[in-house]
């Protein structure tokens, strides 16, 4: 199939194949939506006191039930998080194919704008959780694609906000096993109930066989058909079944004790959180907290936001993939898609309520620059059956057509990627946060020290004192390690000089972001961005003529003998220098700030034995109470920063986190030490 430039997806499954995997619950039943609406209203009425309602749904079907939840919730003020578990991943274009054939959807004009908004969010056919946020955080969908047992068991129970009610769609009702039921119970409120749907109007049974009903009941669930007149909210399983649920939760807690979670913000601390930093990470943390009604105070040392690593004119946004599609690769796919949706949401608001974000989702084309990089790229391309909306291989002719300039080499195209202006992205996030909550920004405020006192954290400048704050987040980029409590973090600063070159002649025709040995963006306001240097622990941040020429040399190495290379004019010495903080494993840092001195002190007593491994596995690692880290975004902060911020906000507020347990451990700022200690190795 010839690759169409910038086409988001190549559909591989036709309608008959799709309808077998995602059957409509009632494709032609004129009364089904009416009954569904009545049922959903009962659910909302039964849980009307919940400020945040968590609902679970097993199966996506053709998406009709999801859209109906959204419509039924649209007039309510409470927040809703709908967690949908579907074993067969599906993308936006395949959803559209289903919806175009759905009799229910074509007869319900009220659902049309919701379907368009969901399609615009571009859900992708990837394994794991995709968080889709709508209506300023009032309605959120977590799409969990992949084996249901794996997805359920990978999640952490949220004591403050468990699942209150489940809807199980017909095509998966009898396919669930006892393990699935217990994992559902683990994530649920102790009084949570389950509703099922009849397979058809003429069906004589509820669609559930007696064995399945017994299995649900054996896990403590009350099971009823969705047409039942009442939603139970006071159901309580017997003591033995409750004990079994608690054991499952305790097993999780024990197995991941080494990975301490953020302390939950009490409801009376609406203005007790401070953020140090003025870049992308801090801005998006303020936004994610504001969507939860949480007030924040942000301290930035610069006169404007986004003056550090977030100050570049353009930055590439696309996922980092690995041949194995490991936790790193899966995290970056989830994060990239989340960030892309954030850009869309912030730029689709009414003009009076938005800050412009210069961006272009023109795709990213990755090519090799030498034999070694070609082998690496081939391994990635061939390592997985990547969803075509994530990336697909192109030959040299297709690459030339996508780029609109001659490259004459094959590559890997990320059709949903592109470029974004980082500082405008940060400014837009802060402006939206200010519309949703009491968010204050203190510019020209250089925090020189932080002190932990009995009533919280105090922030000190040369002349002023701020606080105390119950919670403090360090999201200050290159200065992340400036404080005594954070100066041992295993993270390194790398200088990056990005060259700005005029758009002229053939070069100005470039229509996608090129990534090879360095990167080159399409023009924005008459300039291309070409970069970037990569210098560890730099001695200065002044303009460097040598790095300017090295950036040019990278393009010549990547695309030798191309005529457009002569159009790259570096004579103006126009460039920007910044510092990005990089971790060895390329994951960001997100979570509780480790108390390294206490870790080393405990290490003296617990090291290099089987007993010590057990100690570190089952003992919460030492942390600085009320202090959190959000940083280490490296050169892909546009992709990773917003989701990392969303996850920290969810942790702080005790809400379900859109990442699995294993990935959360990879993000933990203590991971470099604990990785060795858990293996019984020396520090």
KAJOHU-V185259 format. One record per backbone hydrogen bond with DSSP energy under -1.0 kcal/mol. CO is the residue of the C=O (numbers start at 1). NH is the residue of the N-H. If there is no record, write none. Layout:
BEGIN
co/nh
CO/NH
CO/NH
END
This chain:
BEGIN
co/nh
4/7
14/18
15/19
16/20
17/21
18/22
31/35
32/36
33/37
34/38
35/39
36/40
37/41
38/42
39/43
40/44
41/45
42/46
43/47
45/48
47/50
51/79
53/81
54/164
55/83
56/167
57/85
58/169
60/63
63/67
64/68
65/69
66/70
67/71
68/72
69/73
70/74
73/76
79/53
80/140
81/55
82/142
83/57
84/144
85/59
86/146
91/95
92/96
93/97
94/98
95/99
96/100
99/102
102/106
103/107
105/108
108/111
111/115
112/116
113/117
114/118
115/119
116/120
117/121
119/122
123/92
124/126
128/145
130/143
132/141
134/139
135/138
138/80
139/134
140/82
141/132
142/84
143/130
144/86
145/128
147/151
148/152
149/153
150/154
152/155
154/661
163/189
165/56
166/195
167/58
169/172
177/181
178/182
179/183
180/184
181/185
182/186
183/187
187/163
189/192
193/166
194/224
195/168
196/226
209/213
210/214
211/215
212/216
213/217
214/218
216/219
216/221
217/220
222/194
224/196
225/228
238/242
239/243
240/244
241/245
242/246
243/247
244/248
245/249
246/250
247/251
248/252
249/253
250/254
251/255
252/256
254/257
256/259
266/269
269/272
270/295
272/471
273/297
274/473
275/299
276/475
278/306
279/283
280/284
281/285
282/286
283/287
284/288
285/289
286/290
287/291
289/292
289/294
290/293
296/440
297/275
298/442
299/277
300/445
302/444
308/311
315/420
317/418
322/325
326/330
327/331
328/332
329/333
330/334
331/335
332/336
333/337
334/338
335/339
336/340
337/341
338/342
339/343
340/344
341/345
342/346
343/347
350/353
351/354
358/421
360/362
360/419
363/513
364/414
365/515
366/412
370/374
371/375
372/376
373/377
374/378
375/379
376/380
377/381
378/382
379/383
384/386
387/390
387/391
392/413
394/411
395/399
396/400
397/401
398/402
399/403
400/404
403/511
411/394
412/366
413/392
414/364
414/417
417/363
418/317
419/360
420/315
421/425
422/426
423/427
424/428
425/429
426/430
427/431
428/432
429/433
430/434
431/435
432/436
433/437
437/439
438/296
440/298
442/300
449/460
451/458
453/456
456/453
457/469
458/451
459/466
460/448
460/449
464/461
466/459
469/457
471/274
472/628
473/276
474/630
476/479
477/480
479/482
483/486
483/487
486/489
489/491
492/582
493/537
494/580
495/535
496/578
497/533
498/576
499/530
501/528
506/509
507/510
513/365
514/520
515/367
516/518
518/516
519/531
520/514
524/527
526/503
527/524
528/501
529/521
530/499
531/519
535/495
544/548
545/549
546/550
547/551
548/552
549/553
550/554
551/555
552/556
553/557
554/558
555/559
559/562
562/565
563/566
564/567
565/568
570/573
574/500
576/498
578/496
580/494
581/634
582/492
589/631
591/629
593/624
594/596
595/599
596/600
597/601
598/602
599/603
600/604
602/606
609/613
610/614
611/615
612/616
613/617
614/618
615/619
622/595
624/627
626/472
627/593
628/474
629/591
631/589
633/636
636/640
637/641
640/644
641/645
642/646
643/647
644/648
645/649
646/650
647/651
648/652
649/653
650/655
651/654
652/265
660/664
661/665
662/666
663/667
664/668
667/590
668/671
670/674
671/675
673/677
674/678
676/681
677/680
END
